Amino acid sequence: MRLSDLASGEAVSARADHTRVQVPRGPAPLGLRAAAAIVDLALVALPLAVGALVVHSLRDANGGGTVDRVVFGGFALAVAAAVLVWNRGLAQGRRGASTGMAWLGLIARGHDGRPLGVRRSLLFAPRQVVRRVTAMDEGFAAIEVDLPPAKLRLRRVTGLLALLVLLVVLLLASVAVGSRPLSFGEIWHGLIPPYDTIPTEADLIVRDLRTPRTLLGLVTGIALGLAGGLIQGHTRNPLADPGILGVSAGAACAVVLAITFLGVTSAVGYIWFALAGALITSLVVFGLSAAGGGSPSPVSLVLGGAAVAAFLSAVTSAVVLLDQTTLDAYRFWIVGSVAGRGLEILLPLLPFFALGFVLALVNAPGLNVLSLGEEVARSLGTSVALNRIVGVAAITLLAGAATAACGPIAFIGLAVPHIARAFTGPDYRWLLPCSALVGAIMLITCDILGRVAARPGELQVGIVLALVGSPFFIALVRRRKLVTL
């Protein structure tokens, strides 16, 4: 039995074996408080240290530029500030325990024995630091946030605007950062018309390489974020991502067959086969889940998708193992990347992206009703089958077009809805637009990081997403209980 397991007011009580638990009183030992402070300080110092190393590596002698250093220095400062607000303001102000305090079983409270609140905690208001068991025994209770509708709406609007501002900053950074350092004047000259008849080298880099790549990352990130929010809502599974319908497996299988039997070897040539594979696979999964009459249920969609994906993955593995040329081409496509892809890939797929965006937003109100349960939805006059069809069509178009453009990028659809839900709540009319913005922010951020992580080469965005995003998602899941959909 641990002291922390005791409920408030029951810490000193007679137990069945006639032993007693003595609750310590007074402030926590200085050693524990110092250790907690060191952990919290390290959390803030870590992004600053990484940012300093990156900025140092981007000095002029290594081919870096002023813009590169400003972008990564500013990014490190922003991350450190966000960590400080989250850890000391939200975590310590509302729950009484920052990360270091939670690890060491400590609670920070005001002199009245209650939580400090976000503002007082950030302003270093006087506080008492005691053991958690002491605080629980003396009636400490975390602040439960229950916002009225007006404040909840204000928080959603504020969050949406903050995401838009952050996305614009990242789009500019994506144009600025690359293997060839550019000055602010060169970036401005390349972006803002009128354009010279004889463009400079910097103009060509900005207009023909970095801007199309940035736009492709923007659209793909929005599509994957939207598809992730939709698939988790329709399957009522917080661990679902668009690949659960077999979209990625279908696209990969079609690309492998195109390489092997038709000799297709270019990224432009892959897109139509990948899109066709994704669409056909989704139709097959939807048909299997609806077999026997009635509308497809969340469970039948997941089971049908898993079965079809396993079959297609087996076919793909068999083909690439028998053909070395196919394997060489396939392994570059499968990691997921926006490098070397531009408007020639984005423009043909734009109608599919646009139709997917419209269907996703149209499906949001129906998804709110479906989250109450199918029986309740039917009693309210909602067509479950029609909403499922619209939702699956949107997921297929968005995820299929994104996979066709950049290859499979799996992590965004899984993690983004959980991040967006932290400040939007379960309302899909807000969750889906915020998921779209967070998806674009995550993809573009990882693409920028990949450009400087292995200079003079690059890391593909799919690899960076897995390296950076997985620890972040694990921390998010450990800190917040996964929502039940």
C-alpha positions in Angstrom: 0.0 0.0 0.0 1.4 3.4 -0.9 0.7 6.6 1.0 -0.3 8.3 -2.2 -3.1 5.8 -2.7 -4.9 7.1 0.4 -8.0 9.2 -0.1 -8.3 12.6 1.6 -8.9 12.4 5.3 -8.1 8.7 5.5 -4.3 8.8 5.7 -4.2 8.2 9.4 -6.6 5.4 10.0 -6.7 2.0 11.6 -6.2 -0.8 9.1 -7.4 -4.3 9.3 -4.0 -5.5 10.4 -4.0 -2.9 13.2 -1.1 -0.9 11.7 -1.2 2.8 11.2 0.3 5.1 8.6 1.9 8.2 10.0 1.5 11.2 7.7 4.4 13.6 7.8 3.6 17.3 8.4 5.2 20.5 7.4 7.3 21.4 4.3 8.9 18.7 2.2 12.6 18.0 2.7 14.9 20.4 1.0 16.6 17.7 -1.0 13.3 16.6 -2.6 12.4 20.2 -3.4 15.8 20.8 -4.9 15.6 17.7 -7.1 12.1 18.7 -8.3 13.4 22.2 -9.2 16.3 20.7 -11.1 14.0 18.4 -13.2 11.7 21.4 -14.0 14.7 23.6 -14.9 16.1 20.8 -17.1 12.8 20.6 -19.0 13.0 24.3 -20.0 16.8 24.2 -20.5 16.6 21.2 -22.9 15.1 23.0 -25.9 17.3 26.0 -25.3 20.4 23.7 -25.3 19.3 21.9 -28.5 18.5 25.2 -30.1 21.9 26.6 -29.2 23.7 23.5 -30.7 21.6 23.9 -33.9 22.4 27.6 -34.1 26.1 26.9 -33.5 26.1 24.2 -36.2 24.5 26.7 -38.7 27.4 29.2 -38.5 28.7 30.7 -41.7 31.7 28.3 -41.9 29.3 25.4 -42.1 27.1 26.9 -44.8 24.4 28.2 -42.5 22.8 31.7 -42.9 21.5 34.4 -40.7 17.9 33.4 -41.5 18.5 29.8 -40.5 20.0 30.9 -37.2 17.1 33.3 -36.5 14.5 30.7 -37.3 15.9 27.9 -35.1 16.9 30.3 -32.3 13.3 31.7 -32.3 11.9 28.2 -32.5 13.9 27.1 -29.5 12.8 30.1 -27.5 9.2 29.5 -28.4 9.4 25.8 -27.3 11.1 26.7 -24.0 8.4 29.3 -23.3 5.6 26.8 -24.1 7.2 24.2 -21.8 7.5 26.8 -19.0 3.8 27.8 -19.3 2.6 24.2 -19.5 4.8 22.9 -16.7 4.8 25.7 -14.2 1.5 27.4 -15.1 -1.0 24.7 -16.1 0.4 21.6 -14.4 1.6 23.2 -11.1 -1.0 26.0 -11.0 -4.0 23.7 -11.4 -2.9 20.2 -10.2 -0.3 21.4 -7.8 2.5 19.4 -9.3 4.9 20.2 -12.1 6.7 17.3 -13.8 9.5 17.2 -11.3 7.1 17.5 -8.3 4.9 14.7 -9.7 8.0 12.4 -10.1 9.0 13.1 -6.4 5.6 13.1 -4.9 5.4 16.8 -4.0 2.6 19.3 -4.1 2.8 23.1 -4.4 -0.1 25.0 -2.8 -0.9 28.4 -1.5 -0.9 29.3 2.2 -4.7 28.6 2.2 -4.0 25.0 1.2 -5.5 25.4 -2.3 -3.9 25.3 -5.8 -2.2 28.5 -6.8 -3.9 28.9 -10.2 -2.1 29.5 -13.5 -1.4 33.2 -13.2 -0.1 33.1 -9.6 2.0 30.1 -10.3 3.7 31.8 -13.3 4.3 34.9 -11.3 6.2 33.0 -8.6 3.7 33.8 -5.9 4.6 32.5 -2.4 3.8 28.9 -2.0 4.2 25.9 0.3 5.8 22.7 -1.1 4.7 19.6 0.9 4.6 15.9 0.3 1.6 14.7 -1.8 0.3 12.6 1.0 0.4 15.5 3.4 -1.5 17.7 0.9 -4.1 15.0 0.3 -4.6 14.4 4.0 -5.1 18.1 4.6 -7.8 18.4 1.9 -5.9 19.6 -1.2 -7.9 19.2 -4.4 -6.9 20.1 -7.9 -8.7 22.7 -9.9 -11.4 21.1 -12.1 -11.8 23.2 -15.2 -15.5 23.3 -16.2 -15.8 26.3 -18.6 -19.2 27.9 -19.3 -20.2 27.8 -23.0 -19.0 31.4 -23.6 -15.5 30.9 -22.2 -15.2 27.5 -24.0 -16.1 29.2 -27.3 -13.5 32.0 -26.5 -10.9 29.4 -25.8 -11.6 27.6 -29.0 -11.4 30.7 -31.1 -8.2 31.8 -29.4 -6.7 28.4 -30.0 -7.7 28.5 -33.6 -6.2 31.9 -34.2 -3.0 31.0 -32.4 -2.7 27.9 -34.6 -3.2 30.1 -37.7 -0.5 32.5 -36.6 1.9 29.7 -35.8 1.2 28.1 -39.2 2.0 31.3 -41.1 5.3 31.7 -39.2 6.3 28.1 -40.0 5.4 28.5 -43.7 7.8 31.5 -43.9 10.4 29.5 -42.1 9.9 26.6 -44.5 10.7 28.9 -47.4 13.7 30.4 -45.6 15.5 27.3 -44.4 17.4 25.0 -46.6 20.8 23.8 -47.8 21.4 27.1 -49.6 21.3 30.0 -47.0 19.2 33.0 -48.1 19.0 36.5 -46.7 15.7 38.2 -45.7 16.1 40.4 -48.8 16.5 37.5 -51.1 13.4 35.7 -49.7 11.3 38.9 -49.9 12.5 39.5 -53.5 11.7 36.0 -54.5 8.2 35.9 -53.0 6.8 39.4 -53.7 5.9 40.5 -57.3 6.7 42.0 -59.6 9.0 39.3 -60.7 12.1 40.1 -62.8 12.3 38.7 -66.3 15.7 37.2 -65.5 15.4 35.6 -62.0 18.4 35.2 -59.8 19.5 31.9 -58.3 17.8 32.8 -55.1 14.5 33.6 -56.9 14.5 30.2 -58.5 15.2 28.5 -55.2 12.3 30.3 -53.5 9.8 30.0 -56.3 10.5 26.7 -57.9 11.8 24.6 -55.0 10.9 25.8 -51.5 7.5 27.4 -52.1 6.0 24.3 -54.0 7.5 22.0 -51.4 6.0 24.1 -48.6 2.6 24.2 -50.3 2.7 20.4 -50.7 3.5 20.0 -47.0 0.7 22.4 -46.0 -2.0 20.6 -48.0 -0.8 17.1 -47.1 -0.6 18.0 -43.4 -4.1 19.4 -43.4 -5.4 16.3 -45.2 -3.8 13.8 -42.8 -5.0 15.8 -39.7 -8.6 15.9 -41.0 -8.5 12.2 -41.9 -7.2 11.3 -38.5 -10.0 13.2 -36.7 -12.6 11.5 -38.9 -11.3 8.0 -38.6 -11.1 8.1 -34.8 -14.6 9.5 -34.7 -16.1 6.9 -37.1 -14.4 3.9 -35.5 -14.7 5.3 -32.0 -11.2 4.2 -31.5 -8.6 6.7 -30.0 -5.7 4.6 -31.5 -7.1 4.6 -35.1 -5.4 6.3 -38.0 -6.3 6.5 -41.7 -4.2 3.4 -42.4 -6.7 1.3 -40.5 -8.9 1.3 -43.5 -6.1 -0.1 -45.6 -5.5 3.1 -47.4 -1.7 3.0 -47.1 -1.5 -0.7 -47.7 -3.6 -0.3 -50.9 -1.6 2.6 -52.2 1.7 0.8 -51.5 0.6 -2.4 -53.2 -0.6 -0.5 -56.3 2.8 1.4 -56.5 4.7 -1.9 -56.2 2.7 -3.5 -58.9 3.1 -0.5 -61.1 6.9 -0.5 -60.6 7.2 -4.3 -61.3 4.8 -4.8 -64.2 4.6 -1.4 -65.9 8.1 0.0 -65.2 6.9 3.2 -63.5 9.8 4.8 -61.7 9.0 8.5 -61.2 7.1 10.2 -58.3 4.7 11.7 -60.8 4.0 8.3 -62.2 3.3 6.8 -58.8 0.5 9.2 -57.8 -2.3 7.8 -59.9 -1.6 4.2 -59.1 -1.3 5.1 -55.4 -4.6 7.0 -55.5 -6.3 4.2 -57.3 -5.0 1.6 -54.9 -6.2 3.7 -51.9 -9.7 4.2 -53.4 -10.2 0.6 -54.4 -9.1 -0.7 -51.1 -11.4 1.6 -49.2 -14.3 0.5 -51.3 -13.5 -3.1 -50.7 -13.2 -2.5 -46.9 -16.5 -0.6 -46.8 -18.2 -3.3 -48.9 -17.0 -6.1 -46.6 -18.0 -4.2 -43.4 -21.5 -3.6 -44.9 -21.9 -7.2 -46.1 -25.0 -8.8 -44.7 -27.2 -5.7 -44.7 -27.3 -2.6 -42.5 -24.8 0.1 -42.1 -21.1 -0.7 -41.4 -20.3 -0.5 -37.7 -17.1 0.8 -36.2 -16.0 -2.7 -35.3 -16.7 -4.1 -38.8 -14.8 -1.2 -40.4 -11.7 -1.8 -38.2 -11.8 -5.6 -38.7 -12.4 -5.3 -42.5 -9.6 -2.8 -42.8 -7.1 -4.9 -40.8 -7.8 -8.0 -42.8 -7.5 -6.3 -46.2 -4.4 -4.4 -45.1 -2.7 -7.6 -43.9 -3.5 -9.3 -47.3 -2.2 -6.4 -49.3 0.9 -6.1 -47.2 1.7 -9.7 -47.8 1.3 -9.2 -51.6 3.6 -6.2 -51.4 6.3 -8.0 -49.4 6.2 -11.0 -51.8 6.7 -8.8 -54.8 9.5 -6.7 -53.4 11.3 -9.7 -52.2 11.3 -11.3 -55.6 12.5 -8.2 -57.5 15.5 -6.2 -56.4 14.8 -3.2 -58.7 11.3 -2.8 -57.3 12.6 -3.0 -53.7 15.2 -0.2 -54.5 12.5 2.1 -55.9 9.9 1.1 -53.2 12.0 1.8 -50.2 12.5 5.5 -51.1 8.7 5.9 -51.6 7.6 4.1 -48.4 9.4 6.4 -45.9 7.1 9.4 -46.8 8.7 12.7 -48.0 7.9 16.1 -49.5 11.4 16.5 -50.8 11.8 16.7 -54.6 8.0 17.0 -55.1 6.3 20.1 -56.2 3.4 21.6 -58.1 3.5 18.9 -60.8 2.3 16.5 -58.1 0.2 18.8 -56.0 -1.9 20.3 -58.8 -3.4 17.1 -60.3 -4.4 16.0 -56.8 -6.0 19.3 -55.7 -9.5 18.4 -56.8 -9.4 15.2 -54.6 -8.0 17.2 -51.6 -10.7 19.9 -52.1 -13.6 17.4 -52.3 -12.2 15.6 -49.2 -12.0 18.9 -47.3 -15.6 19.8 -48.1 -17.0 16.3 -47.2 -15.0 16.3 -43.9 -16.5 19.6 -42.8 -20.0 18.6 -43.9 -19.6 15.3 -41.9 -18.7 17.1 -38.7 -22.3 17.7 -37.3 -23.3 14.2 -38.1 -20.2 12.8 -36.4 -21.2 14.7 -33.2 -24.6 12.9 -33.2 -23.0 9.5 -34.0 -20.7 10.0 -31.0 -23.8 9.7 -28.8 -24.3 6.1 -30.1 -26.1 4.7 -33.2 -29.4 4.1 -31.5 -29.5 7.7 -30.1 -28.5 9.0 -33.5 -31.4 7.1 -35.2 -33.9 8.3 -32.6 -32.8 11.9 -33.5 -33.5 11.3 -37.2 -29.9 11.0 -38.3 -29.0 8.7 -41.1 -26.2 6.5 -39.8 -25.5 4.9 -43.2 -25.3 8.2 -45.0 -23.0 9.7 -42.4 -20.7 6.7 -42.6 -20.6 6.9 -46.4 -19.7 10.6 -46.4 -17.1 10.0 -43.7 -15.4 7.1 -45.3 -15.4 8.9 -48.7 -13.7 11.9 -47.1 -11.1 9.8 -45.3 -10.4 7.9 -48.5 -10.0 11.0 -50.6 -7.8 12.9 -48.0 -5.6 10.0 -47.0 -5.4 8.5 -50.5 -4.4 11.8 -52.1 -1.9 12.5 -49.3 -0.3 9.0 -49.6 -0.2 9.4 -53.4 1.6 12.7 -53.1 4.1 12.0 -50.4 4.0 8.2 -49.6 2.7 6.8 -46.3 3.1 9.3 -43.4 1.4 7.5 -40.6 2.0 9.3 -37.3 0.1 12.6 -38.0 -3.4 11.0 -38.3 -2.8 9.1 -35.0 -1.5 11.9 -32.8 -3.0 15.1 -34.1 -6.6 14.6 -32.9 -5.4 14.1 -29.4 -3.5 17.3 -29.4 -6.4 19.3 -30.9 -8.9 17.7 -28.5 -6.9 19.1 -25.6 -8.3 22.6 -26.2 -11.4 22.0 -28.4 -13.1 19.3 -26.5 -15.1 16.6 -28.3 -17.1 18.9 -30.7 -16.1 17.8 -34.2 -17.1 21.1 -35.7 -14.0 22.6 -33.9 -12.0 19.4 -33.6 -11.7 18.8 -37.3 -10.5 22.3 -38.4 -8.0 22.4 -35.5 -6.8 18.9 -36.3 -6.2 20.1 -39.9 -4.0 23.1 -38.7 -2.1 21.0 -36.1 -1.4 18.4 -38.8 0.0 21.0 -41.2 2.1 22.5 -38.3 3.5 19.1 -37.3 4.4 18.1 -40.9 6.1 21.4 -41.8 8.0 21.6 -38.5 9.4 18.1 -39.0 10.2 18.9 -42.6 12.2 21.9 -41.5 14.0 19.9 -38.9 14.9 17.2 -41.4 16.6 19.8 -43.6 19.3 20.7 -41.0 19.5 17.5 -39.0 21.9 15.7 -41.5 23.5 18.5 -43.5 24.4 18.6 -46.3 21.8 15.8 -46.9 18.3 15.6 -45.5 16.2 13.3 -43.4 12.8 12.4 -44.8 9.8 13.9 -43.0 8.4 10.5 -42.3 11.6 9.6 -40.4 11.7 12.8 -38.4 8.0 12.5 -37.5 8.7 9.1 -36.0 11.8 10.2 -34.2 10.3 13.4 -32.7 6.7 12.6 -32.6 6.8 9.2 -30.8 8.3 10.4 -27.5 6.0 13.4 -27.6 2.9 11.2 -28.1 4.0 8.8 -25.3 4.4 11.8 -23.0 1.0 13.1 -24.0 -0.7 9.7 -23.4 1.0 9.4 -20.0 0.0 12.9 -18.9 -3.6 12.8 -20.2 -5.9 9.8 -20.0 -6.9 8.8 -23.5 -10.3 10.0 -24.4 -13.1 7.4 -24.7 -14.8 7.9 -28.0 
